[in-house]
Amino acid sequence: MGLDDKIENGAQDLSGKAKEAAGKSTDNERLEAEGQGDQTKANLKKAGENIKDAFK
């Protein structure tokens, strides 16, 4: 996994956590779900990169 990918995935995960927290604090279910989705996407990308790295 390249450094750029790690940074991008980490930023997406943090962004998702921030959206989720903002959604919870404002009772905005859509924003909360969007944040959870961003976190899931970041985790899936990270898992995919880890699999690629394992086969190098």
LUMDRENMAR-914343 format. One record per atom (N, C-alpha, C, O, CB): residue number from 1; atom name; z, x, y. Coordinates in nm, 3 decimals. Glycine has a CB too. Layout:
N
+-----+----+---------+---------+---------+
:   i : at :      pz :      px :      py :
+-----+----+---------+---------+---------+
: NUM : CA :       Z :       X :       Y :
...
+-----+----+---------+---------+---------+
% end
This chain:
56
+-----+----+---------+---------+---------+
:   i : at :      pz :      px :      py :
+-----+----+---------+---------+---------+
:   1 :  N :   0.000 :   0.085 :  -0.116 :
:   1 : CA :   0.000 :   0.000 :   0.000 :
:   1 :  C :   0.000 :   0.089 :   0.122 :
:   1 :  O :   0.082 :   0.181 :   0.134 :
:   1 : CB :   0.121 :  -0.097 :   0.000 :
:   2 :  N :  -0.093 :   0.062 :   0.213 :
:   2 : CA :  -0.101 :   0.141 :   0.333 :
:   2 :  C :   0.009 :   0.105 :   0.431 :
:   2 :  O :   0.065 :  -0.004 :   0.427 :
:   2 : CB :  -0.236 :   0.124 :   0.397 :
:   3 :  N :   0.036 :   0.197 :   0.518 :
:   3 : CA :   0.141 :   0.175 :   0.618 :
:   3 :  C :   0.107 :   0.057 :   0.707 :
:   3 :  O :   0.195 :  -0.021 :   0.743 :
:   3 : CB :   0.160 :   0.300 :   0.704 :
:   4 :  N :  -0.021 :   0.043 :   0.742 :
:   4 : CA :  -0.062 :  -0.071 :   0.824 :
:   4 :  C :  -0.032 :  -0.203 :   0.756 :
:   4 :  O :   0.015 :  -0.298 :   0.819 :
:   4 : CB :  -0.212 :  -0.063 :   0.857 :
:   5 :  N :  -0.058 :  -0.210 :   0.625 :
:   5 : CA :  -0.031 :  -0.332 :   0.549 :
:   5 :  C :   0.117 :  -0.363 :   0.546 :
:   5 :  O :   0.158 :  -0.478 :   0.560 :
:   5 : CB :  -0.086 :  -0.320 :   0.406 :
:   6 :  N :   0.199 :  -0.260 :   0.527 :
:   6 : CA :   0.344 :  -0.280 :   0.524 :
:   6 :  C :   0.394 :  -0.333 :   0.657 :
:   6 :  O :   0.477 :  -0.423 :   0.661 :
:   6 : CB :   0.416 :  -0.149 :   0.488 :
:   7 :  N :   0.343 :  -0.277 :   0.765 :
:   7 : CA :   0.385 :  -0.320 :   0.898 :
:   7 :  C :   0.341 :  -0.463 :   0.923 :
:   7 :  O :   0.418 :  -0.545 :   0.973 :
:   7 : CB :   0.328 :  -0.227 :   1.007 :
:   8 :  N :   0.216 :  -0.494 :   0.887 :
:   8 : CA :   0.164 :  -0.629 :   0.908 :
:   8 :  C :   0.242 :  -0.732 :   0.827 :
:   8 :  O :   0.277 :  -0.839 :   0.878 :
:   8 : CB :   0.017 :  -0.635 :   0.871 :
:   9 :  N :   0.270 :  -0.701 :   0.701 :
:   9 : CA :   0.345 :  -0.793 :   0.616 :
:   9 :  C :   0.487 :  -0.812 :   0.667 :
:   9 :  O :   0.541 :  -0.922 :   0.665 :
:   9 : CB :   0.347 :  -0.743 :   0.472 :
:  10 :  N :   0.548 :  -0.702 :   0.711 :
:  10 : CA :   0.684 :  -0.711 :   0.765 :
:  10 :  C :   0.689 :  -0.794 :   0.892 :
:  10 :  O :   0.782 :  -0.872 :   0.913 :
:  10 : CB :   0.739 :  -0.571 :   0.792 :
:  11 :  N :   0.588 :  -0.777 :   0.977 :
:  11 : CA :   0.582 :  -0.855 :   1.101 :
:  11 :  C :   0.563 :  -1.003 :   1.070 :
:  11 :  O :   0.624 :  -1.088 :   1.134 :
:  11 : CB :   0.469 :  -0.804 :   1.191 :
:  12 :  N :   0.478 :  -1.034 :   0.972 :
:  12 : CA :   0.455 :  -1.173 :   0.936 :
:  12 :  C :   0.582 :  -1.235 :   0.878 :
:  12 :  O :   0.614 :  -1.351 :   0.905 :
:  12 : CB :   0.340 :  -1.185 :   0.835 :
:  13 :  N :   0.654 :  -1.157 :   0.798 :
:  13 : CA :   0.779 :  -1.206 :   0.740 :
:  13 :  C :   0.883 :  -1.233 :   0.850 :
:  13 :  O :   0.948 :  -1.337 :   0.850 :
:  13 : CB :   0.835 :  -1.104 :   0.638 :
:  14 :  N :   0.897 :  -1.140 :   0.943 :
:  14 : CA :   0.993 :  -1.159 :   1.053 :
:  14 :  C :   0.954 :  -1.276 :   1.142 :
:  14 :  O :   1.039 :  -1.353 :   1.186 :
:  14 : CB :   1.003 :  -1.031 :   1.138 :
:  15 :  N :   0.825 :  -1.290 :   1.166 :
:  15 : CA :   0.776 :  -1.403 :   1.245 :
:  15 :  C :   0.810 :  -1.534 :   1.175 :
:  15 :  O :   0.851 :  -1.631 :   1.239 :
:  15 : CB :   0.625 :  -1.392 :   1.269 :
:  16 :  N :   0.791 :  -1.537 :   1.044 :
:  16 : CA :   0.823 :  -1.656 :   0.967 :
:  16 :  C :   0.970 :  -1.689 :   0.972 :
:  16 :  O :   1.008 :  -1.806 :   0.983 :
:  16 : CB :   0.780 :  -1.639 :   0.824 :
:  17 :  N :   1.054 :  -1.587 :   0.963 :
:  17 : CA :   1.199 :  -1.609 :   0.970 :
:  17 :  C :   1.239 :  -1.664 :   1.106 :
:  17 :  O :   1.326 :  -1.751 :   1.116 :
:  17 : CB :   1.275 :  -1.478 :   0.941 :
:  18 :  N :   1.175 :  -1.612 :   1.212 :
:  18 : CA :   1.206 :  -1.659 :   1.347 :
:  18 :  C :   1.162 :  -1.804 :   1.363 :
:  18 :  O :   1.234 :  -1.885 :   1.421 :
:  18 : CB :   1.137 :  -1.570 :   1.452 :
:  19 :  N :   1.043 :  -1.837 :   1.313 :
:  19 : CA :   0.995 :  -1.976 :   1.322 :
:  19 :  C :   1.086 :  -2.070 :   1.244 :
:  19 :  O :   1.119 :  -2.179 :   1.290 :
:  19 : CB :   0.851 :  -1.987 :   1.270 :
:  20 :  N :   1.127 :  -2.026 :   1.126 :
:  20 : CA :   1.215 :  -2.109 :   1.044 :
:  20 :  C :   1.347 :  -2.133 :   1.116 :
:  20 :  O :   1.398 :  -2.246 :   1.119 :
:  20 : CB :   1.240 :  -2.044 :   0.907 :
:  21 :  N :   1.404 :  -2.029 :   1.174 :
:  21 : CA :   1.531 :  -2.042 :   1.246 :
:  21 :  C :   1.516 :  -2.133 :   1.368 :
:  21 :  O :   1.603 :  -2.215 :   1.396 :
:  21 : CB :   1.583 :  -1.904 :   1.289 :
:  22 :  N :   1.406 :  -2.116 :   1.439 :
:  22 : CA :   1.383 :  -2.201 :   1.556 :
:  22 :  C :   1.366 :  -2.347 :   1.514 :
:  22 :  O :   1.415 :  -2.437 :   1.580 :
:  22 : CB :   1.259 :  -2.153 :   1.635 :
:  23 :  N :   1.297 :  -2.368 :   1.405 :
:  23 : CA :   1.278 :  -2.503 :   1.354 :
:  23 :  C :   1.409 :  -2.568 :   1.313 :
:  23 :  O :   1.432 :  -2.686 :   1.339 :
:  23 : CB :   1.183 :  -2.502 :   1.238 :
:  24 :  N :   1.495 :  -2.489 :   1.249 :
:  24 : CA :   1.625 :  -2.542 :   1.207 :
:  24 :  C :   1.711 :  -2.576 :   1.328 :
:  24 :  O :   1.778 :  -2.680 :   1.330 :
:  24 : CB :   1.698 :  -2.441 :   1.118 :
:  25 :  N :   1.710 :  -2.489 :   1.428 :
:  25 : CA :   1.798 :  -2.512 :   1.543 :
:  25 :  C :   1.751 :  -2.628 :   1.630 :
:  25 :  O :   1.831 :  -2.688 :   1.702 :
:  25 : CB :   1.807 :  -2.385 :   1.627 :
:  26 :  N :   1.621 :  -2.659 :   1.625 :
:  26 : CA :   1.569 :  -2.768 :   1.707 :
:  26 :  C :   1.535 :  -2.892 :   1.625 :
:  26 :  O :   1.477 :  -2.987 :   1.676 :
:  26 : CB :   1.445 :  -2.722 :   1.782 :
:  27 :  N :   1.571 :  -2.890 :   1.498 :
:  27 : CA :   1.540 :  -3.000 :   1.405 :
:  27 :  C :   1.391 :  -3.030 :   1.400 :
:  27 :  O :   1.351 :  -3.146 :   1.388 :
:  27 : CB :   1.617 :  -3.125 :   1.446 :
:  28 :  N :   1.309 :  -2.925 :   1.409 :
:  28 : CA :   1.164 :  -2.937 :   1.401 :
:  28 :  C :   1.121 :  -2.898 :   1.260 :
:  28 :  O :   1.105 :  -2.779 :   1.230 :
:  28 : CB :   1.093 :  -2.849 :   1.509 :
:  29 :  N :   1.103 :  -2.997 :   1.176 :
:  29 : CA :   1.071 :  -2.970 :   1.035 :
:  29 :  C :   0.936 :  -2.901 :   1.018 :
:  29 :  O :   0.920 :  -2.819 :   0.928 :
:  29 : CB :   1.072 :  -3.100 :   0.956 :
:  30 :  N :   0.839 :  -2.935 :   1.104 :
:  30 : CA :   0.708 :  -2.873 :   1.093 :
:  30 :  C :   0.715 :  -2.723 :   1.121 :
:  30 :  O :   0.655 :  -2.644 :   1.049 :
:  30 : CB :   0.610 :  -2.941 :   1.190 :
:  31 :  N :   0.787 :  -2.685 :   1.224 :
:  31 : CA :   0.801 :  -2.544 :   1.259 :
:  31 :  C :   0.878 :  -2.470 :   1.150 :
:  31 :  O :   0.845 :  -2.356 :   1.116 :
:  31 : CB :   0.872 :  -2.528 :   1.394 :
:  32 :  N :   0.980 :  -2.533 :   1.097 :
:  32 : CA :   1.059 :  -2.473 :   0.989 :
:  32 :  C :   0.971 :  -2.449 :   0.865 :
:  32 :  O :   0.978 :  -2.343 :   0.804 :
:  32 : CB :   1.179 :  -2.564 :   0.952 :
:  33 :  N :   0.889 :  -2.547 :   0.830 :
:  33 : CA :   0.800 :  -2.533 :   0.715 :
:  33 :  C :   0.693 :  -2.427 :   0.740 :
:  33 :  O :   0.656 :  -2.353 :   0.649 :
:  33 : CB :   0.734 :  -2.668 :   0.683 :
:  34 :  N :   0.645 :  -2.421 :   0.862 :
:  34 : CA :   0.545 :  -2.319 :   0.897 :
:  34 :  C :   0.604 :  -2.179 :   0.881 :
:  34 :  O :   0.538 :  -2.088 :   0.831 :
:  34 : CB :   0.493 :  -2.340 :   1.041 :
:  35 :  N :   0.728 :  -2.163 :   0.923 :
:  35 : CA :   0.797 :  -2.035 :   0.909 :
:  35 :  C :   0.816 :  -1.997 :   0.763 :
:  35 :  O :   0.797 :  -1.881 :   0.726 :
:  35 : CB :   0.931 :  -2.039 :   0.978 :
:  36 :  N :   0.852 :  -2.094 :   0.681 :
:  36 : CA :   0.867 :  -2.068 :   0.538 :
:  36 :  C :   0.733 :  -2.030 :   0.476 :
:  36 :  O :   0.726 :  -1.943 :   0.390 :
:  36 : CB :   0.927 :  -2.191 :   0.466 :
:  37 :  N :   0.627 :  -2.096 :   0.522 :
:  37 : CA :   0.493 :  -2.064 :   0.472 :
:  37 :  C :   0.451 :  -1.923 :   0.509 :
:  37 :  O :   0.392 :  -1.852 :   0.427 :
:  37 : CB :   0.391 :  -2.163 :   0.526 :
:  38 :  N :   0.481 :  -1.881 :   0.631 :
:  38 : CA :   0.449 :  -1.745 :   0.674 :
:  38 :  C :   0.522 :  -1.642 :   0.589 :
:  38 :  O :   0.466 :  -1.539 :   0.551 :
:  38 : CB :   0.484 :  -1.726 :   0.823 :
:  39 :  N :   0.648 :  -1.670 :   0.558 :
:  39 : CA :   0.726 :  -1.579 :   0.475 :
:  39 :  C :   0.667 :  -1.570 :   0.334 :
:  39 :  O :   0.659 :  -1.462 :   0.276 :
:  39 : CB :   0.873 :  -1.624 :   0.468 :
:  40 :  N :   0.626 :  -1.683 :   0.281 :
:  40 : CA :   0.567 :  -1.686 :   0.147 :
:  40 :  C :   0.437 :  -1.606 :   0.145 :
:  40 :  O :   0.413 :  -1.529 :   0.052 :
:  40 : CB :   0.541 :  -1.830 :   0.102 :
:  41 :  N :   0.353 :  -1.624 :   0.247 :
:  41 : CA :   0.227 :  -1.550 :   0.254 :
:  41 :  C :   0.253 :  -1.400 :   0.257 :
:  41 :  O :   0.186 :  -1.323 :   0.188 :
:  41 : CB :   0.146 :  -1.592 :   0.379 :
:  42 :  N :   0.351 :  -1.358 :   0.338 :
:  42 : CA :   0.384 :  -1.216 :   0.348 :
:  42 :  C :   0.433 :  -1.162 :   0.214 :
:  42 :  O :   0.396 :  -1.052 :   0.175 :
:  42 : CB :   0.491 :  -1.193 :   0.457 :
:  43 :  N :   0.514 :  -1.239 :   0.144 :
:  43 : CA :   0.565 :  -1.196 :   0.014 :
:  43 :  C :   0.453 :  -1.187 :  -0.090 :
:  43 :  O :   0.452 :  -1.095 :  -0.172 :
:  43 : CB :   0.674 :  -1.291 :  -0.036 :
:  44 :  N :   0.359 :  -1.281 :  -0.086 :
:  44 : CA :   0.247 :  -1.276 :  -0.180 :
:  44 :  C :   0.157 :  -1.156 :  -0.152 :
:  44 :  O :   0.110 :  -1.091 :  -0.246 :
:  44 : CB :   0.165 :  -1.405 :  -0.171 :
:  45 :  N :   0.133 :  -1.127 :  -0.025 :
:  45 : CA :   0.052 :  -1.011 :   0.010 :
:  45 :  C :   0.120 :  -0.883 :  -0.038 :
:  45 :  O :   0.055 :  -0.793 :  -0.092 :
:  45 : CB :   0.028 :  -1.005 :   0.164 :
:  46 :  N :   0.251 :  -0.876 :  -0.018 :
:  46 : CA :   0.327 :  -0.758 :  -0.061 :
:  46 :  C :   0.319 :  -0.742 :  -0.213 :
:  46 :  O :   0.300 :  -0.631 :  -0.263 :
:  46 : CB :   0.474 :  -0.770 :  -0.017 :
:  47 :  N :   0.332 :  -0.852 :  -0.286 :
:  47 : CA :   0.323 :  -0.846 :  -0.432 :
:  47 :  C :   0.185 :  -0.801 :  -0.477 :
:  47 :  O :   0.172 :  -0.721 :  -0.570 :
:  47 : CB :   0.357 :  -0.983 :  -0.494 :
:  48 :  N :   0.081 :  -0.852 :  -0.411 :
:  48 : CA :  -0.055 :  -0.811 :  -0.444 :
:  48 :  C :  -0.078 :  -0.663 :  -0.419 :
:  48 :  O :  -0.141 :  -0.595 :  -0.500 :
:  48 : CB :  -0.155 :  -0.892 :  -0.363 :
:  49 :  N :  -0.027 :  -0.614 :  -0.309 :
:  49 : CA :  -0.040 :  -0.471 :  -0.278 :
:  49 :  C :   0.038 :  -0.386 :  -0.380 :
:  49 :  O :  -0.009 :  -0.279 :  -0.418 :
:  49 : CB :   0.010 :  -0.441 :  -0.136 :
:  50 :  N :   0.154 :  -0.433 :  -0.422 :
:  50 : CA :   0.233 :  -0.360 :  -0.521 :
:  50 :  C :   0.159 :  -0.353 :  -0.655 :
:  50 :  O :   0.165 :  -0.251 :  -0.724 :
:  50 : CB :   0.371 :  -0.426 :  -0.540 :
:  51 :  N :   0.090 :  -0.459 :  -0.692 :
:  51 : CA :   0.012 :  -0.459 :  -0.815 :
:  51 :  C :  -0.103 :  -0.360 :  -0.804 :
:  51 :  O :  -0.130 :  -0.284 :  -0.897 :
:  51 : CB :  -0.041 :  -0.600 :  -0.847 :
:  52 :  N :  -0.171 :  -0.360 :  -0.689 :
:  52 : CA :  -0.281 :  -0.264 :  -0.669 :
:  52 :  C :  -0.230 :  -0.122 :  -0.680 :
:  52 :  O :  -0.294 :  -0.037 :  -0.742 :
:  52 : CB :  -0.349 :  -0.286 :  -0.531 :
:  53 :  N :  -0.115 :  -0.096 :  -0.619 :
:  53 : CA :  -0.057 :   0.038 :  -0.623 :
:  53 :  C :  -0.020 :   0.080 :  -0.765 :
:  53 :  O :  -0.030 :   0.197 :  -0.800 :
:  53 : CB :   0.066 :   0.045 :  -0.534 :
:  54 :  N :   0.022 :  -0.015 :  -0.846 :
:  54 : CA :   0.063 :   0.017 :  -0.984 :
:  54 :  C :  -0.056 :   0.062 :  -1.067 :
:  54 :  O :  -0.039 :   0.138 :  -1.162 :
:  54 : CB :   0.130 :  -0.105 :  -1.050 :
:  55 :  N :  -0.176 :   0.016 :  -1.033 :
:  55 : CA :  -0.294 :   0.050 :  -1.113 :
:  55 :  C :  -0.371 :   0.168 :  -1.056 :
:  55 :  O :  -0.480 :   0.199 :  -1.105 :
:  55 : CB :  -0.385 :  -0.069 :  -1.122 :
:  56 :  N :  -0.318 :   0.235 :  -0.957 :
:  56 : CA :  -0.386 :   0.354 :  -0.901 :
:  56 :  C :  -0.361 :   0.474 :  -0.987 :
:  56 :  O :  -0.409 :   0.583 :  -0.956 :
:  56 : CB :  -0.338 :   0.383 :  -0.759 :
+-----+----+---------+---------+---------+
% end
